[in-house]
Amino acid sequence: MSKPLPLIGILRGITPADAVAVGEAVLAAGITTLEVPLNSPQPLESIRLLREALGERAKVGAGTVLTDAQAREVHAAGGQLVVSPNCRTAVIEETRRLGMASWPGVVTPSEAFDALDAGATGLKLFPAVQVGLEGMQAVRSVLPNGTLLYAVGGIGVDNFAAWRTAGVDGAGLGSALYKPGQSAPQVGQQARALVAAWNAAG
């Protein structure tokens, strides 16, 4: 069994009606971690459906999780990971208490260390395009060895190689992977292109 790709597929705006077909298409391309942001229509229902359909073949969770109460709702829906745009230690601690992976958003070293102290599984550098390669390297240089750092926001086919060379561990893929209303075959095609580009950049 090959190691899962360090890519998180972000399905912002997905509806429960489209979730399973799109999720299957993304999974078939090799992306095994899926995030349904909570500002999507009926996100908890989409998470529930994806978990039922994909089973152990994928990890499914929520993005844009801002409160510990939301983390509990995600867990109740079967979610396995919680991704946030910000660093809230209460959210991280509750996520970990419930046995889910925690990916808080950070920009500064202070946020990064607060997140790690609270038990974060890995760090989401967001928005990566704002921090830039040099900023990311400066943050990375002070992080403990083994800290997982994923870039999210403005990262894709065109700049995977630069980010990987600079030392990022993985990426979250948003609008480059999925936009609301796109068909499952279209999303699958985009997912395959992103996976190929990520692998080529390594």
SERO-4910 file (N, C-alpha, C, O; in steps of 0.05 Angstrom, whole numbers):
BEGIN
 pado doro    nc1    nc2    nc3   cac1   cac2   cac3    cc1    cc2    cc3    oc1    oc2    oc3
  Met    A     17    -24      0      0      0      0     18     25      0     34     28     18
  Ser    A     14     42    -20     31     66    -21     21     86     -1     -2     86      8
  Lys    A     40    104      7     33    124     27     13    144     16     16    151     -8
  Pro    A     -7    153     31    -26    172     21    -12    198     13      7    206     25
  Leu    A    -22    210     -8    -11    236    -17    -17    257      4    -39    257     15
  Pro    A      2    276      9     -3    297     29    -19    320     17    -10    343     18
  Leu    A    -42    313      7    -60    333     -6    -87    331      7    -98    309     11
  Ile    A    -99    354     13   -126    355     23   -144    368      2   -139    391     -7
  Gly    A   -164    353     -7   -183    363    -27   -205    379    -13   -220    368      3
  Ile    A   -206    405    -19   -226    423     -6   -250    426    -24   -248    437    -46
  Leu    A   -273    417    -15   -297    417    -32   -316    440    -22   -338    435    -13
  Arg    A   -306    464    -24   -322    487    -14   -346    492    -32   -343    496    -56
  Gly    A   -369    492    -20   -394    497    -35   -407    472    -46   -428    474    -59
  Ile    A   -396    448    -39   -408    423    -48   -436    420    -35   -440    428    -12
  Thr    A   -454    407    -49   -481    401    -38   -482    371    -32   -468    356    -44
  Pro    A   -500    364    -14   -503    335     -8   -509    319    -34   -501    296    -36
  Ala    A   -524    331    -52   -531    316    -77   -507    309    -94   -507    289   -108
  Asp    A   -486    327    -93   -463    323   -110   -439    310    -95   -420    301   -107
  Ala    A   -441    309    -68   -418    303    -52   -406    275    -59   -381    273    -62
  Val    A   -422    255    -61   -411    228    -64   -397    225    -91   -375    214    -93
  Ala    A   -411    233   -112   -399    230   -139   -373    246   -142   -354    236   -153
  Val    A   -372    270   -131   -348    286   -132   -327    274   -114   -303    273   -122
  Gly    A   -335    265    -91   -315    252    -73   -303    228    -85   -279    223    -82
  Glu    A   -319    211    -98   -308    187   -111   -288    195   -133   -268    182   -137
  Ala    A   -295    216   -148   -277    224   -170   -250    234   -159   -230    228   -171
  Val    A   -251    249   -137   -226    259   -125   -210    236   -114   -185    235   -117
  Leu    A   -224    218   -101   -210    194    -90   -197    177   -111   -175    167   -108
  Ala    A   -211    173   -134   -201    157   -156   -175    169   -167   -158    155   -178
  Ala    A   -172    196   -165   -148    209   -175   -125    206   -155   -102    212   -163
  Gly    A   -130    197   -131   -108    192   -112   -108    211    -88    -90    209    -72
  Ile    A   -128    229    -86   -129    247    -63   -148    234    -43   -172    231    -47
  Thr    A   -137    226    -20   -151    209     -1   -161    224     24   -172    212     42
  Thr    A   -156    251     25   -165    267     48   -184    289     36   -175    304     19
  Leu    A   -208    289     46   -229    308     36   -239    326     58   -244    317     81
  Glu    A   -242    351     52   -252    371     71   -276    385     59   -276    395     37
  Val    A   -298    385     75   -322    400     67   -324    424     86   -331    421    109
  Pro    A   -318    448     76   -320    472     93   -348    476    103   -368    471     89
  Leu    A   -350    485    128   -376    488    141   -392    511    129   -416    514    135
  Asn    A   -380    528    112   -396    548     98   -406    539     71   -413    555     54
  Ser    A   -408    512     68   -420    500     45   -450    494     52   -457    494     76
  Pro    A   -467    489     32   -495    481     38   -497    454     52   -486    435     42
  Gln    A   -509    453     75   -513    428     90   -487    411     92   -487    388     85
  Pro    A   -466    424    103   -440    410    103   -440    385    119   -426    365    112
  Leu    A   -454    384    141   -453    360    158   -466    336    144   -457    313    148
  Glu    A   -487    342    128   -499    320    113   -480    310     92   -479    286     87
  Ser    A   -466    328     79   -446    319     59   -424    302     71   -416    282     60
  Ile    A   -415    310     95   -395    295    109   -405    267    116   -391    247    112
  Arg    A   -430    266    126   -443    240    133   -444    222    108   -437    198    110
  Leu    A   -453    233     86   -456    217     61   -428    208     51   -426    185     42
  Leu    A   -409    225     51   -382    218     42   -370    196     60   -357    177     50
  Arg    A   -374    198     86   -363    177    104   -376    150     98   -362    130     98
  Glu    A   -402    150     94   -417    125     89   -407    113     62   -403     89     60
  Ala    A   -404    130     42   -397    120     15   -368    112     13   -362     92      0
  Leu    A   -350    127     25   -321    123     21   -309    104     42   -288     93     38
  Gly    A   -322    102     65   -313     84     86   -284     89     93   -276    112     98
  Glu    A   -268     68     94   -240     70    103   -222     78     80   -197     80     84
  Arg    A   -233     82     56   -216     89     33   -206    118     34   -187    125     21
  Ala    A   -220    134     50   -213    163     52   -217    173     80   -231    161     96
  Lys    A   -203    195     86   -209    210    110   -225    234    103   -219    249     84
  Val    A   -247    239    117   -266    260    111   -270    277    135   -273    267    158
  Gly    A   -271    303    132   -276    321    154   -286    348    145   -295    351    122
  Ala    A   -284    368    162   -295    394    157   -273    415    157   -253    413    170
  Gly    A   -278    436    141   -261    460    141   -277    484    151   -301    482    156
  Thr    A   -263    506    155   -275    530    166   -289    525    192   -311    535    197
  Val    A   -276    509    209   -287    503    236   -276    524    255   -252    526    259
  Leu    A   -294    539    267   -286    562    283   -291    559    313   -280    574    329
  Thr    A   -308    540    321   -314    537    350   -312    508    358   -313    490    342
  Asp    A   -309    504    384   -308    476    394   -335    463    391   -336    438    388
  Ala    A   -357    478    392   -383    466    387   -385    455    359   -397    434    355
  Gln    A   -374    470    340   -374    460    312   -357    434    309   -364    416    295
  Ala    A   -335    433    324   -319    409    323   -335    385    333   -332    363    322
  Arg    A   -351    389    353   -368    367    363   -389    359    342   -395    335    340
  Glu    A   -400    378    328   -419    371    307   -406    355    284   -418    337    274
  Val    A   -382    363    278   -367    348    257   -362    320    265   -366    301    250
  His    A   -355    316    290   -350    289    301   -376    273    300   -375    249    293
  Ala    A   -398    285    308   -424    271    308   -432    262    280   -446    243    277
  Ala    A   -423    277    260   -429    271    232   -411    249    221   -414    241    198
  Gly    A   -391    241    237   -372    221    228   -346    232    218   -329    217    208
  Gly    A   -342    258    221   -317    271    211   -293    260    225   -293    252    249
  Gln    A   -270    259    211   -245    249    221   -224    271    223   -203    266    235
  Leu    A   -229    294    211   -210    316    214   -224    343    215   -246    346    204
  Val    A   -211    362    227   -221    389    230   -199    408    220   -177    408    229
  Val    A   -207    424    200   -189    444    189   -200    472    194   -224    476    191
  Ser    A   -183    490    203   -192    517    209   -175    538    195   -152    532    187
  Pro    A   -187    562    190   -171    583    177   -154    598    198   -136    614    191
  Asn    A   -159    592    224   -146    607    245   -136    588    267   -141    564    265
  Cys    A   -123    599    287   -113    583    309   -128    589    334   -125    611    346
  Arg    A   -146    571    342   -161    573    367   -155    548    384   -162    526    376
  Thr    A   -141    552    406   -132    529    421   -155    512    431   -153    488    433
  Ala    A   -178    525    438   -201    510    448   -211    491    426   -220    468    432
  Val    A   -211    500    401   -220    483    379   -200    459    375   -209    437    371
  Ile    A   -175    465    376   -154    444    373   -157    423    395   -157    399    390
  Glu    A   -159    433    420   -161    414    443   -186    397    441   -184    373    447
  Glu    A   -208    409    434   -233    393    432   -232    373    409   -241    350    412
  Thr    A   -220    382    387   -217    364    364   -201    339    371   -208    317    365
  Arg    A   -179    344    385   -161    322    393   -175    304    414   -171    280    414
  Arg    A   -189    317    433   -203    301    453   -223    282    440   -227    260    451
  Leu    A   -235    290    418   -254    273    404   -241    253    385   -255    237    372
  Gly    A   -214    253    384   -200    234    368   -197    240    338   -191    223    322
  Met    A   -202    266    331   -199    274    303   -173    288    299   -160    298    318
  Ala    A   -164    288    274   -140    303    267   -146    333    266   -168    341    259
  Ser    A   -127    350    275   -131    379    277   -111    394    259    -87    391    263
  Trp    A   -121    410    241   -105    426    223   -113    455    225   -128    465    208
  Pro    A   -102    470    244   -108    498    247    -92    515    228    -70    508    220
  Gly    A   -104    538    221    -90    557    204    -71    575    220    -78    585    241
  Val    A    -47    578    209    -27    595    222    -13    612    201    -11    605    178
  Val    A     -2    635    210     15    652    194     41    658    208     62    658    196
  Thr    A     39    662    235     62    671    250     73    648    267     60    628    272
  Pro    A     99    650    276    110    630    294     94    628    320     91    606    331
  Ser    A     84    651    330     68    650    355     43    632    352     37    615    369
  Glu    A     29    635    329      6    618    324     14    589    321      1    571    330
  Ala    A     37    585    307     46    558    302     52    543    328     43    520    332
  Phe    A     66    556    346     73    543    372     48    540    390     46    520    404
  Asp    A     30    560    390      5    557    405    -10    532    395    -21    517    411
  Ala    A    -11    529    368    -26    506    356    -13    480    364    -26    461    372
  Leu    A     14    478    363     28    454    369     25    447    399     21    424    407
  Asp    A     26    468    416     23    463    445     -5    452    451     -8    437    470
  Ala    A    -25    460    435    -52    451    440    -57    423    428    -79    412    433
  Gly    A    -38    413    413    -40    385    403    -46    383    374    -55    361    365
  Ala    A    -42    404    358    -48    403    329    -33    380    316    -10    374    322
  Thr    A    -47    366    298    -36    344    282    -15    355    262      7    344    259
  Gly    A    -22    378    250     -5    392    231    -14    420    229    -34    428    240
  Leu    A      1    436    214     -5    465    211    -12    471    183      0    461    163
  Lys    A    -33    488    180    -42    497    154    -32    526    151    -42    544    164
  Leu    A    -13    530    133     -3    557    128    -23    571    110    -26    564     87
  Phe    A    -37    591    121    -60    603    107    -62    633    113    -61    641    136
  Pro    A    -65    650     92    -62    642     64    -33    641     55    -18    660     59
  Ala    A    -26    619     43      2    614     35     12    636     16     35    644     17
  Val    A     -5    645     -2      3    665    -21     11    691     -8     28    706    -18
  Gln    A     -1    697     15      6    721     30     33    718     44     49    736     45
  Val    A     38    695     56     63    690     71     86    688     51    108    698     57
  Gly    A     82    674     29    103    671      9    124    651     16    125    641     39
  Leu    A    141    644     -3    161    623      1    181    630     23    187    614     40
  Glu    A    191    655     22    211    663     42    199    664     70    212    656     89
  Gly    A    175    674     72    161    675     98    157    647    109    160    642    133
  Met    A    148    629     91    144    601     99    170    589    110    170    575    130
  Gln    A    192    594     96    218    582    104    227    593    131    238    579    147
  Ala    A    221    619    136    228    631    161    212    618    184    224    612    205
  Val    A    187    613    180    170    599    200    180    571    203    183    561    226
  Arg    A    184    557    181    192    529    181    218    525    197    222    505    211
  Ser    A    237    545    195    263    542    207    262    540    237    281    530    250
  Val    A    241    550    250    239    550    279    220    528    289    218    524    314
  Leu    A    207    514    271    188    493    280    203    468    289    225    462    278
  Pro    A    192    453    308    205    427    316    207    408    292    190    408    274
  Asn    A    228    392    291    231    372    271    207    354    270    196    346    290
  Gly    A    198    348    246    175    330    243    148    344    241    128    331    237
  Thr    A    148    371    246    123    386    244    113    385    215    128    393    197
  Leu    A     88    377    211     76    377    184     65    405    178     49    416    193
  Leu    A     74    416    155     65    443    147     54    441    119     68    435     99
  Tyr    A     28    446    117     14    446     91      8    474     82     -1    491     98
  Ala    A     13    480     57      6    507     46    -22    506     34    -29    487     19
  Val    A    -37    527     40    -65    529     30    -70    558     21    -64    577     36
  Gly    A    -81    561     -3    -88    588    -12    -68    597    -33    -47    607    -26
  Gly    A    -75    595    -58    -58    604    -80    -36    584    -87    -16    592    -99
  Ile    A    -40    559    -81    -20    538    -88    -33    518   -107    -56    510   -103
  Gly    A    -18    511   -128    -29    493   -148     -9    484   -168     15    485   -163
  Val    A    -18    476   -191     -1    464   -212     23    482   -218     45    472   -221
  Asp    A     18    508   -220     40    526   -229     62    529   -209     85    535   -217
  Asn    A     57    526   -183     78    532   -163     83    509   -143     97    514   -124
  Phe    A     73    485   -149     79    463   -131    109    459   -127    119    456   -105
  Ala    A    123    460   -150    152    454   -149    167    474   -130    184    466   -115
  Ala    A    160    499   -132    173    520   -116    167    515    -86    185    517    -69
  Trp    A    142    509    -80    134    505    -52    147    479    -41    157    479    -18
  Arg    A    148    458    -57    160    433    -47    190    437    -43    201    427    -23
  Thr    A    203    450    -62    232    455    -59    237    472    -34    258    468    -21
  Ala    A    219    490    -28    223    508     -6    218    494     21    226    505     42
  Gly    A    206    471     21    203    455     45    176    450     56    173    442     79
  Val    A    155    455     40    128    450     50    123    420     48    133    407     30
  Asp    A    107    409     66    102    380     67     78    371     50     77    349     40
  Gly    A     59    389     47     34    382     32     19    407     25     28    430     29
  Ala    A     -5    403     15    -21    426      6    -51    420      9    -60    397      7
  Gly    A    -66    441     13    -95    440     11   -103    452    -15    -94    474    -23
  Leu    A   -121    438    -30   -128    446    -57   -157    455    -58   -176    439    -53
  Gly    A   -162    480    -63   -189    491    -63   -200    494    -91   -208    475   -103
  Ser    A   -201    519   -100   -215    525   -126   -201    512   -150   -214    508   -171
  Ala    A   -175    505   -147   -162    491   -169   -173    463   -172   -171    451   -194
  Leu    A   -184    452   -151   -195    425   -151   -225    425   -157   -235    410   -173
  Tyr    A   -239    442   -143   -269    442   -144   -280    470   -141   -273    485   -124
  Lys    A   -300    475   -159   -317    499   -156   -345    490   -157   -352    471   -172
  Pro    A   -363    502   -142   -391    493   -141   -403    492   -169   -400    510   -185
  Gly    A   -417    470   -174   -430    466   -200   -414    450   -220   -425    442   -240
  Gln    A   -389    445   -214   -373    429   -233   -381    400   -230   -388    390   -208
  Ser    A   -381    386   -253   -389    357   -253   -367    340   -241   -343    348   -240
  Ala    A   -374    316   -233   -355    297   -222   -333    291   -242   -309    290   -234
  Pro    A   -339    285   -268   -317    280   -287   -298    304   -290   -274    300   -292
  Gln    A   -309    328   -289   -291    352   -292   -273    354   -267   -249    359   -270
  Val    A   -285    350   -244   -269    351   -219   -248    329   -219   -225    333   -210
  Gly    A   -255    305   -228   -236    283   -230   -213    290   -248   -190    283   -241
  Gln    A   -219    303   -270   -197    311   -289   -179    331   -275   -154    329   -278
  Gln    A   -190    351   -261   -174    371   -247   -157    357   -225   -134    364   -221
  Ala    A   -169    338   -211   -155    324   -190   -131    309   -201   -110    309   -189
  Arg    A   -135    295   -224   -113    280   -236    -90    298   -244    -67    291   -241
  Ala    A    -97    322   -255    -77    341   -263    -61    351   -239    -37    354   -240
  Leu    A    -75    356   -217    -62    366   -193    -44    344   -181    -21    350   -172
  Val    A    -53    320   -180    -37    297   -170    -12    293   -187     10    289   -176
  Ala    A    -15    294   -213      7    290   -231     28    313   -227     52    307   -227
  Ala    A     18    337   -224     36    360   -220     51    358   -193     75    364   -191
  Trp    A     36    350   -172     48    347   -146     70    325   -147     92    330   -137
  Asn    A     64    303   -159     84    281   -161    108    290   -177    131    283   -171
  Ala    A    103    304   -199    125    313   -216    143    333   -202    167    334   -207
  Ala    A    131    348   -184    146    369   -169    165    357   -148    183    370   -139
  Gly    A    159    332   -141    175    319   -120    202    309   -130    217    297   -115
***
